[in-house]
Amino acid sequence: MPPQIVRSDYMHWAKTLQSAPYNLGNSGLSACPLACLPVRLEDLELSGPSFYGWPPLQSALAAHLQVPQNCLVQSIGTSLANHLAMAALLEPGDDVLIEAPAYELLVTTAGYFRVNVRRFQRPAALNFQIDWESLEAGLTPRTKLVVLTNLHNPSSALLSPESIRRAAALAARVGATLLIDEVYFDAAFDCTPHTSFGLADNILVTSSLTKVYGLSGIRCGWILAQPELAERLWRLNDLFGVIPAHAAERLSVVVLQHFIRVADRARGILNPNREALNAFLASRTDLDSTPLTAGTVTFPRVRSGRVTELCEILRRKYDTTVVPGHFFERPDHIRIGIGRDPVETTEGLRRLGLALDEVR
Ligand SMILES: Cc1ncc(COP(=O)(O)O)c(C=O)c1O
C-alpha cells in the first residue's frame, strides 16, 4: 500500500490561526493556572513506579468516576484514548459509522486506520440529536464501531441515557462497539448524569480533564472499557505511550484531591458566559440557534451564509475568532466557544455582533 498523508486541517488551524485577543474559537476552558491548586514541591517527582498507570492515580480516577479500576485505562488526553480505542477495535477494510457533524479528528483518525468511514446524521433540525433512520441505514455487517460525542461537538447537544442505550442496541445488532467521546460531558454541570459507561456491555467511553477544566497541559485522559478490552488497551498502549509522564500523573492526583476548586472555577466561567451567550443569541435574527443549556460551545447557522467573509472580518477588524463551520462539514454555521474569562467572552460576542452587522 502507498504511504498515506494523514493530517488534520482543523487541528492545524486551531494551533496556528485560532488565537486572538477575543478567542471564541476554543472549545475548552481558559488554562487553569498552577496557582489554583495547593501543589507542594514534595507532591511532585520526575519518575516513579508507573507502568500500567500509577496506582495512586488509577485509584483516585476510578473513585472519581465511580467505575471499577480494572475498567479504567489511562491515556494522554482524549485524543490518544480515541486513537487507542480505534487501534484496538479496527482492521483495514472494516466499516466505522461516525456522527455528522463531527469533531474532525474522529474522522481523520478512523481514516488513518484505512477503514471505510460511513456517517449518520445529527441534524440541526433535530437540535443535533440522533437521526435514527440514518444511524440504522449506516450500519452494515462489517461495522465494527459506531462513534459519537456526548456532549456533542460542535453543538453541545446532550443525549439521554435512553438514546445511548438505543444507539448501543443498534450497534450490537451487527456486533459493533459504541464509542462515546465524553470530553465535554462534565460541562452539563447540574444535569450531568453518570458516565454512559455501563449502560450497555458494548459501550466504550473516552474522556479527560482537559477541556472542561482548562487542564489540557497535564493530559489526564482515560478509556472506560470492559476488563478484557481494558487489558488489551493497556497492552496496545505499550506501542504508543509506553508509560505516562509521571509528573503529570502526580499533578492529576492533586487535581482530583482538590477537585472542587477546578469545578468551581469552571462553573464560575461558564455560567455567566452561558447567560451572556444566550442573551446575544436571542438578540440576533441573523443566527439560527437555540439557547445553550449545557456545554462550552454552540453551533448556530448564519442566515446570510457568508461565513468565510464573516470570519475574515471578525479576525482582521475585530480581533476575534470563531470556528468556521466548514471544519465541521457545515459551511453555513459557526462554532462559538464560551470558555474564556467572562470579560473577554462578552466583548468577543459584542464584536461578533458588529461583524455580523457588516455581512448582513
Ligand atoms: C470531541 C473531542 N474529543 C477529543 C478532543 C481532544 O481532547 P484532549 O485534549 O483531551 O486530547 C477534543 C478537542 O477539541 C474534542 O473536541
The ligand as an SDF file (V2000), in Angstrom:
LIG
                    3D

 16 16  0  0  0  0  0  0  0  0999 V2000
  -14.7570   15.6660   20.7650 C   0  0  0  0  0  0  0  0  0  0  0  0
  -13.3370   15.8710   21.1710 C   0  0  0  0  0  0  0  0  0  0  0  0
  -12.6250   14.8170   21.5880 N   0  0  0  0  0  0  0  0  0  0  0  0
  -11.3510   14.9520   21.9730 C   0  0  0  0  0  0  0  0  0  0  0  0
  -10.7210   16.1730   21.9610 C   0  0  0  0  0  0  0  0  0  0  0  0
   -9.2910   16.2780   22.4090 C   0  0  0  0  0  0  0  0  0  0  0  0
   -9.2590   16.1370   23.7850 O   0  0  0  0  0  0  0  0  0  0  0  0
   -7.8900   16.0860   24.5880 P   0  0  0  0  0  0  0  0  0  0  0  0
   -7.3860   17.4830   24.6910 O   0  0  0  0  0  0  0  0  0  0  0  0
   -8.2810   15.5110   25.9120 O   0  0  0  0  0  0  0  0  0  0  0  0
   -6.9470   15.2150   23.8390 O   0  0  0  0  0  0  0  0  0  0  0  0
  -11.4250   17.2990   21.5410 C   0  0  0  0  0  0  0  0  0  0  0  0
  -10.7620   18.6170   21.4880 C   0  0  0  0  0  0  0  0  0  0  0  0
  -11.2590   19.5910   20.9860 O   0  0  0  0  0  0  0  0  0  0  0  0
  -12.7650   17.1390   21.1300 C   0  0  0  0  0  0  0  0  0  0  0  0
  -13.4940   18.1870   20.7190 O   0  0  0  0  0  0  0  0  0  0  0  0
  1  2  1  0
  2  3  1  0
  2 15  2  0
  3  4  2  0
  4  5  1  0
  5  6  1  0
  5 12  2  0
  6  7  1  0
  7  8  1  0
  8  9  2  0
  8 10  1  0
  8 11  1  0
 12 13  1  0
 12 15  1  0
 13 14  2  0
 15 16  1  0
M  END
$$$$
